[in-house]
Amino acid sequence: MSGTSKNDPESNFLTLFSSYIVFSLNFLPLDKKSTVTVTEDLLNRFVLFQDKTSFEEIYNLLFPKIYKFFGFRIKNQDDTEDLTQETFLVILKRIKTFKFQGNGSFEAWCFRIAKNVLSNFLSKKKRKDLEVSLDSVGFSLKDEKDLERESNIKDILRALDNLKKEYKEVLLYFYIDDLSIEQISKVIGRSENSTKVLLHRARESLKKEFEKV
């Protein structure tokens, strides 16, 4: 098994996948995962002392991640904003129940909340599966290179949408939501080794689907 290294020759397709997604969203390269996380000290300052500045720091760290989580899974910008807000309300309501288990654990906890909020939303909408749409990307095209990029993005998203739900989810968590293997394992309720295997299989499945489109 090749593992999850993005420098592995076997993962050239995933590099292509990441580069087009990065272009479309103007985000940092996905192989440069953020090491900035919500610390125990920051959480304690907010929970114990209701420090407004601490909450602002937490919000600023989490908002782009939570917003991107919903933006890649639903088509409507208004719904994305509403669900992001709903997620933060739940986080605020439950934050005193959270038990810190190392850097990154709070983000994983928040993503579990976001996942539940999304699940409830889709249930109400009677939609059975997660959707990834070019409409949610929202960028303007100007020249032939842009048109070529759009075509490649569409092919990638079609391939992604043809995957099993668990494969699609784990790829989005790792490459789009920028979660580590440890964080993903906590979100989906698997061991780290099981999560690595799942990600590997998802990558292989995505490459095969991409060859078909």
SVG drawing of the C-alpha trace seen along z (x, -y; Angstrom):
<svg xmlns="http://www.w3.org/2000/svg" viewBox="-37 -40 44 42">
<polyline fill="none" stroke="black" stroke-width="0.4" points="0.0,0.0 1.3,-3.4 0.1,-5.3 -1.1,-8.9 2.0,-10.8 1.2,-13.3 4.8,-13.1 4.4,-9.4 4.5,-8.9 1.3,-6.8 -0.6,-9.8 0.0,-12.1 -3.6,-12.1 -4.4,-13.3 -1.9,-16.1 -3.8,-17.1 -7.0,-16.9 -5.7,-19.1 -4.2,-21.7 -7.5,-22.2 -9.5,-22.5 -6.9,-25.0 -7.2,-27.0 -10.9,-27.1 -11.1,-28.2 -7.9,-30.2 -6.9,-28.3 -3.4,-27.3 -2.0,-24.1 -3.7,-21.2 -0.4,-19.4 0.5,-22.2 -1.8,-21.3 -2.3,-24.0 -0.6,-23.4 -2.6,-26.1 -5.2,-24.5 -7.3,-25.5 -5.2,-25.0 -6.4,-23.9 -5.3,-27.2 -7.4,-29.1 -10.5,-26.9 -10.1,-27.3 -9.9,-31.1 -13.2,-31.1 -15.0,-28.4 -13.8,-29.3 -13.6,-33.1 -16.0,-33.9 -13.2,-35.8 -14.6,-37.5 -11.2,-37.7 -10.6,-34.0 -13.9,-33.2 -13.0,-35.5 -9.8,-33.6 -11.6,-30.3 -14.2,-31.6 -11.5,-32.9 -9.7,-29.6 -12.7,-27.5 -15.0,-29.6 -13.1,-29.1 -12.9,-25.3 -16.6,-24.9 -17.7,-27.1 -15.6,-25.2 -17.0,-21.9 -20.6,-22.9 -19.7,-24.8 -18.3,-21.6 -21.2,-19.5 -24.3,-21.6 -25.1,-23.9 -26.8,-26.8 -24.7,-29.7 -27.5,-30.8 -27.8,-27.2 -24.0,-27.1 -24.1,-30.3 -27.1,-29.1 -25.6,-25.7 -22.2,-27.3 -24.1,-29.6 -26.1,-26.7 -22.9,-24.7 -21.3,-27.5 -24.5,-27.8 -24.3,-24.1 -20.6,-24.4 -21.3,-27.2 -24.1,-25.3 -22.0,-22.2 -18.5,-23.5 -18.4,-23.0 -18.9,-19.3 -15.8,-19.0 -12.8,-17.2 -9.5,-18.3 -7.4,-15.3 -4.5,-17.0 -4.1,-19.6 -6.5,-19.0 -9.1,-17.2 -11.3,-20.2 -11.4,-20.6 -12.4,-17.0 -15.1,-17.4 -16.4,-20.5 -16.4,-18.6 -18.5,-15.8 -21.0,-18.5 -20.9,-19.9 -21.4,-16.4 -24.5,-15.9 -25.9,-19.3 -25.4,-18.4 -27.0,-15.0 -30.1,-16.6 -30.2,-19.1 -30.1,-16.5 -32.6,-14.4 -35.0,-17.3 -34.4,-17.9 -34.9,-14.1 -31.5,-13.9 -29.9,-10.5 -26.3,-11.4 -23.7,-14.1 -23.3,-16.2 -20.3,-18.1 -21.0,-20.6 -19.0,-23.0 -21.7,-25.5 -20.4,-25.7 -16.9,-26.6 -17.8,-29.9 -15.0,-31.2 -15.0,-33.1 -13.3,-31.9 -11.4,-34.1 -9.3,-32.2 -8.7,-28.8 -6.5,-27.7 -9.4,-28.5 -11.8,-26.5 -9.4,-23.6 -9.2,-23.8 -13.0,-24.0 -13.3,-20.8 -10.8,-19.0 -12.6,-20.2 -15.9,-18.9 -14.4,-15.5 -12.9,-15.3 -16.1,-16.2 -18.0,-13.7 -15.6,-11.0 -15.9,-12.0 -19.6,-11.9 -19.6,-8.3 -17.7,-7.0 -19.2,-5.2 -20.3,-7.7 -17.6,-6.7 -14.9,-7.1 -16.2,-10.5 -16.4,-11.7 -12.8,-10.6 -11.3,-12.3 -13.1,-15.5 -12.1,-15.4 -8.4,-14.9 -7.9,-16.9 -10.6,-19.6 -11.3,-20.0 -7.6,-19.6 -8.0,-17.2 -5.3,-14.9 -5.7,-11.1 -6.0,-11.3 -8.8,-14.0 -10.6,-12.1 -10.6,-8.9 -12.3,-10.8 -14.9,-12.3 -15.9,-9.0 -15.4,-6.8 -12.7,-4.5 -9.1,-3.7 -6.3,-5.5 -5.1,-2.4 -8.6,-1.8 -8.9,-5.4 -5.6,-5.1 -6.8,-2.0 -10.1,-3.7 -8.3,-6.7 -6.0,-4.6 -8.9,-2.6 -10.8,-5.9 -7.8,-7.3 -7.5,-4.2 -11.3,-4.2 -11.2,-7.9 -8.3,-7.4 -10.3,-4.6 -13.4,-6.6 -11.5,-9.5 -10.2,-7.3 -13.8,-6.5 -15.0,-10.1"/>
</svg>
